Amino acid sequence: MAVAAVELLGFFLGLLGMVGTLTATVLPYWEISSHIGANIITAVVNMKGLWMECVYQSTGAFQCETYNTILGLPTDLQAARAMMVLSVIFSVLACAVSNLGMQCTLCMDSSSAKTRVAGAGGSLFLTAGLLALIPVSWKTHEVVQTFYTLNLPDSLKYELGDCLYVGMASSLLSMLGGGLLSISCCDEMDGPGGRRGIRRPGGGYPYPQGIAVGTGGGGIRGGGSHSMPYRGPPAATAVTKGNTLSHTSTSSHSTHVAAQGSRKSQRQHPAAGYDVTGYV
């Protein structure tokens, strides 16, 4: 139950990370124009993202223009695009794979690979978080370094946008969720073949409490007497009118001999009444 709760927590954290990463990838709030020094006019706000540049005016007008070229863009911007898109793809794959491997789902319930599938989903979340963390951290460093450049005019300086904060938090959530999902790989598996969810019932089933299987000679040994006496077929209760006394004595003697033989066989094989094939 505890492992299932950890897996659910990790899955939802990874899902939140995926939504945040997608939001940071699409929106243009990576860089926002700063208003410092002589640049104190706040009527126009310039914003830059991975795919477009936008201008917001105080009148409420919001205009965006996408980048008209791909190969002409800076190398770091192209790399950031590719890594953020890959992060979203890996997050989607991680959600699909984790659904198959978590204990709360019925998919692959009888398969020994269920635990490894959940661990694979966690690894995908970790990879997605790392792919999103690299471009966000690089862009944050670039914006901060440019802002503190002395010879650069104030009108060309930008501040950190909201998408950088969202991307940073989303990458950390994805990595945390992936780590929680990967814990399921360390879960000890019970039952033959390491199949999760299969438990052997207590009490030594199919053997009664106190009986253990011996390794040689004695067969099954136990601390107490659990033998089941053999009860032979009941003797005839009615004797026909024409039977003689000698016939009745002979029948009683035969029944007594058969009962003694059965008790002797029972003492030699005390576990005859139990299933010695075990439980699988």
C-alpha positions as CSV (number, residue, x, y, z in Angstrom):
1,M,0.0,0.0,0.0
2,A,2.8,2.4,0.8
3,V,4.6,1.7,-2.4
4,A,1.4,2.3,-4.4
5,A,0.9,5.7,-2.6
6,V,4.5,6.7,-3.5
7,E,3.9,5.7,-7.1
8,L,0.7,7.8,-7.3
9,L,2.4,10.8,-5.8
10,G,5.3,10.5,-8.2
11,F,3.0,10.1,-11.2
12,F,1.0,13.2,-10.3
13,L,4.1,15.2,-9.7
14,G,5.4,14.1,-13.1
15,L,2.1,15.0,-14.7
16,L,2.2,18.5,-13.2
17,G,5.8,18.8,-14.5
18,M,4.7,17.9,-18.0
19,V,1.9,20.5,-18.0
20,G,4.3,23.2,-16.7
21,T,6.9,22.3,-19.3
22,L,4.4,22.5,-22.1
23,T,3.2,25.9,-20.9
24,A,6.8,27.2,-20.7
25,T,7.6,25.9,-24.2
26,V,4.6,27.6,-25.9
27,L,4.3,30.9,-24.1
28,P,6.6,33.9,-25.0
29,Y,7.4,35.0,-21.5
30,W,11.1,34.0,-21.4
31,E,12.4,37.5,-21.5
32,I,10.6,40.7,-20.5
33,S,12.0,44.2,-21.2
34,S,13.3,46.0,-18.1
35,H,12.3,49.5,-17.0
36,I,15.4,50.9,-15.5
37,G,17.4,54.1,-15.8
38,A,16.2,56.3,-18.7
39,N,13.9,53.5,-20.0
40,I,11.0,54.2,-17.6
41,I,8.3,54.2,-20.2
42,T,5.9,51.4,-19.2
43,A,3.4,51.9,-22.0
44,V,5.1,49.2,-24.1
45,V,6.4,45.9,-22.9
46,N,8.5,43.7,-25.1
47,M,8.5,39.9,-24.6
48,K,10.6,37.1,-26.2
49,G,10.0,33.4,-26.3
50,L,11.2,30.3,-28.1
51,W,8.8,30.8,-31.0
52,M,7.8,34.4,-31.2
53,E,8.3,38.0,-30.0
54,C,5.3,39.9,-28.6
55,V,4.6,43.5,-27.7
56,Y,2.0,44.5,-25.2
57,Q,0.7,48.1,-25.1
58,S,-1.0,49.9,-22.3
59,T,-4.1,50.3,-24.5
60,G,-4.6,46.6,-24.3
61,A,-3.3,45.7,-27.7
62,F,-1.2,42.5,-27.8
63,Q,0.7,41.7,-31.0
64,C,3.0,38.8,-31.6
65,E,5.3,37.9,-34.5
66,T,6.8,34.4,-35.0
67,Y,10.3,34.0,-36.1
68,N,10.5,33.8,-39.9
69,T,13.6,31.6,-40.0
70,I,14.9,28.5,-38.3
71,L,18.4,28.2,-39.4
72,G,19.0,31.9,-39.0
73,L,18.2,31.8,-35.2
74,P,21.0,31.7,-32.6
75,T,22.4,28.3,-31.8
76,D,21.3,28.4,-28.2
77,L,17.8,29.2,-29.2
78,Q,17.6,26.3,-31.6
79,A,19.0,24.0,-28.9
80,A,16.5,25.3,-26.4
81,R,13.6,24.6,-28.8
82,A,14.8,21.0,-29.4
83,M,15.3,20.2,-25.8
84,M,12.0,21.6,-24.6
85,V,10.1,19.7,-27.3
86,L,12.0,16.5,-26.4
87,S,11.2,17.1,-22.8
88,V,7.4,17.3,-23.5
89,I,7.6,14.1,-25.7
90,F,9.5,12.2,-22.9
91,S,6.9,13.3,-20.4
92,V,4.0,12.1,-22.4
93,L,5.8,8.7,-22.9
94,A,6.5,8.6,-19.2
95,C,2.8,9.1,-18.3
96,A,1.8,6.2,-20.7
97,V,4.5,3.8,-19.4
98,S,3.9,4.6,-15.8
99,N,0.2,3.8,-16.1
100,L,1.1,0.3,-17.2
101,G,3.6,-0.3,-14.3
102,M,1.9,1.2,-11.3
103,Q,0.4,-1.1,-8.7
104,C,-3.0,0.7,-8.7
105,T,-3.6,-0.4,-12.4
106,L,-4.6,-3.7,-13.7
107,C,-2.4,-3.7,-16.8
108,M,0.2,-6.4,-16.7
109,D,-1.0,-7.5,-13.3
110,S,0.2,-11.1,-13.7
111,S,3.5,-10.2,-15.3
112,S,6.9,-10.1,-13.5
113,A,7.9,-7.1,-15.6
114,K,5.3,-4.8,-14.1
115,T,7.8,-3.3,-11.6
116,R,10.4,-2.7,-14.2
117,V,7.9,-0.9,-16.4
118,A,7.1,1.5,-13.5
119,G,10.8,2.1,-13.1
120,A,11.1,2.8,-16.8
121,G,8.4,5.4,-16.5
122,G,10.3,7.0,-13.7
123,S,13.5,7.1,-15.7
124,L,11.6,8.8,-18.6
125,F,10.3,11.5,-16.1
126,L,13.9,12.0,-14.9
127,T,15.1,12.4,-18.5
128,A,12.3,14.9,-19.3
129,G,13.1,17.0,-16.2
130,L,16.8,17.1,-17.1
131,L,16.1,18.1,-20.7
132,A,13.9,21.0,-19.5
133,L,16.3,22.1,-16.8
134,I,19.2,22.6,-19.1
135,P,17.7,25.3,-21.5
136,V,15.9,27.1,-18.7
137,S,19.1,27.3,-16.6
138,W,21.1,28.4,-19.6
139,K,18.6,31.1,-20.6
140,T,18.5,32.4,-17.0
141,H,22.2,32.7,-16.9
142,E,22.3,34.5,-20.2
143,V,19.6,37.0,-19.2
144,V,21.3,37.8,-15.9
145,Q,24.7,38.1,-17.5
146,T,23.3,40.5,-20.2
147,F,21.4,42.6,-17.6
148,Y,24.6,43.3,-15.7
149,T,26.6,44.2,-18.8
150,L,27.9,47.8,-18.3
151,N,28.3,48.9,-21.9
152,L,24.8,47.8,-23.0
153,P,22.0,50.4,-23.2
154,D,19.2,50.0,-20.7
155,S,16.6,49.7,-23.5
156,L,18.3,46.4,-24.7
157,K,18.3,44.8,-21.3
158,Y,15.7,42.2,-20.3
159,E,14.6,40.6,-17.1
160,L,13.6,37.1,-16.2
161,G,10.2,36.1,-17.6
162,D,7.5,34.0,-16.0
163,C,8.2,31.1,-18.2
164,L,11.7,30.7,-16.8
165,Y,10.3,30.3,-13.3
166,V,7.6,27.9,-14.5
167,G,10.1,25.9,-16.5
168,M,12.5,25.6,-13.5
169,A,9.7,24.5,-11.2
170,S,8.3,22.0,-13.8
171,S,11.7,20.4,-14.4
172,L,12.2,19.9,-10.7
173,L,8.7,18.4,-10.3
174,S,9.3,16.0,-13.2
175,M,12.6,14.9,-11.7
176,L,11.1,14.4,-8.3
177,G,8.2,12.5,-9.7
178,G,10.5,10.3,-11.7
179,G,12.6,9.6,-8.6
180,L,9.6,8.5,-6.6
181,L,8.4,6.2,-9.4
182,S,11.9,4.7,-9.7
183,I,11.7,3.6,-6.0
184,S,9.3,0.9,-7.1
185,C,12.2,-0.9,-8.7
186,C,13.7,-1.4,-5.2
187,D,10.5,-3.0,-3.9
188,E,11.0,-6.6,-2.7
189,M,8.8,-8.9,-4.7
190,D,7.2,-12.0,-3.2
191,G,6.1,-15.2,-4.8
192,P,7.8,-17.4,-7.5
193,G,9.3,-15.5,-10.4
194,G,9.2,-12.2,-8.5
195,R,5.6,-11.6,-9.5
196,R,4.1,-8.5,-7.7
197,G,0.9,-8.9,-5.8
198,I,1.1,-12.7,-5.2
199,R,1.4,-13.6,-1.6
200,R,1.5,-17.0,0.0
201,P,-1.2,-17.4,2.7
202,G,0.0,-17.8,6.3
203,G,-0.2,-20.8,8.6
204,G,1.9,-23.0,6.4
205,Y,-0.8,-23.6,3.9
206,P,-1.5,-26.4,2.7
207,Y,0.0,-27.9,5.8
208,P,-1.6,-27.3,9.2
209,Q,0.1,-25.1,11.8
210,G,3.1,-26.8,13.3
211,I,3.8,-29.3,10.5
212,A,6.9,-28.8,8.4
213,V,8.3,-30.8,5.5
214,G,11.3,-32.8,6.5
215,T,14.4,-33.2,4.3
216,G,14.9,-36.8,4.5
217,G,13.8,-40.1,5.9
218,G,11.1,-39.0,8.2
219,G,8.9,-37.3,5.6
220,I,6.7,-34.8,7.3
221,R,7.5,-33.9,10.9
222,G,5.5,-31.7,13.3
223,G,5.5,-30.5,16.8
224,G,2.0,-31.9,17.6
225,S,-0.1,-34.9,16.6
226,H,-2.1,-34.1,13.5
227,S,-2.6,-37.5,12.1
228,M,-6.0,-38.3,10.7
229,P,-7.1,-41.8,11.6
230,Y,-8.5,-43.9,8.8
231,R,-12.1,-45.0,9.3
232,G,-13.0,-48.1,7.4
233,P,-16.4,-48.8,6.0
234,P,-18.9,-49.6,8.7
235,A,-19.7,-53.2,9.4
236,A,-23.1,-54.5,8.4
237,T,-25.6,-53.5,11.1
238,A,-28.2,-56.0,10.1
239,V,-27.7,-59.7,9.9
240,T,-30.0,-61.7,7.8
241,K,-32.1,-64.3,9.5
242,G,-30.4,-67.2,7.7
243,N,-26.8,-66.3,8.5
244,T,-25.0,-68.7,10.9
245,L,-22.8,-67.6,13.9
246,S,-19.7,-68.8,12.2
247,H,-20.2,-66.5,9.3
248,T,-20.7,-63.5,11.6
249,S,-17.5,-64.3,13.5
250,T,-15.5,-64.6,10.3
251,S,-16.8,-61.2,9.0
252,S,-16.0,-59.5,12.3
253,H,-12.5,-60.9,12.3
254,S,-11.9,-59.8,8.7
255,T,-13.1,-56.3,9.5
256,H,-10.9,-56.1,12.6
257,V,-7.8,-57.2,10.5
258,A,-8.5,-54.6,7.8
259,A,-8.9,-51.8,10.4
260,Q,-5.6,-52.7,12.0
261,G,-3.8,-52.7,8.6
262,S,-5.3,-49.3,7.8
263,R,-4.1,-47.8,11.2
264,K,-0.6,-49.2,10.6
265,S,-0.5,-47.7,7.2
266,Q,-1.7,-44.4,8.6
267,R,1.1,-44.4,11.2
268,Q,3.7,-45.0,8.5
269,H,2.3,-42.2,6.3
270,P,0.8,-39.5,8.7
271,A,0.5,-36.9,5.8
272,A,-1.6,-39.1,3.6
273,G,-4.6,-36.8,4.2
274,Y,-2.8,-33.7,3.0
275,D,-1.8,-32.3,-0.3
276,V,2.0,-32.6,-0.4
277,T,2.3,-30.9,-3.7
278,G,2.6,-27.5,-2.1
279,Y,1.1,-24.2,-3.2
280,V,2.1,-22.3,-6.3
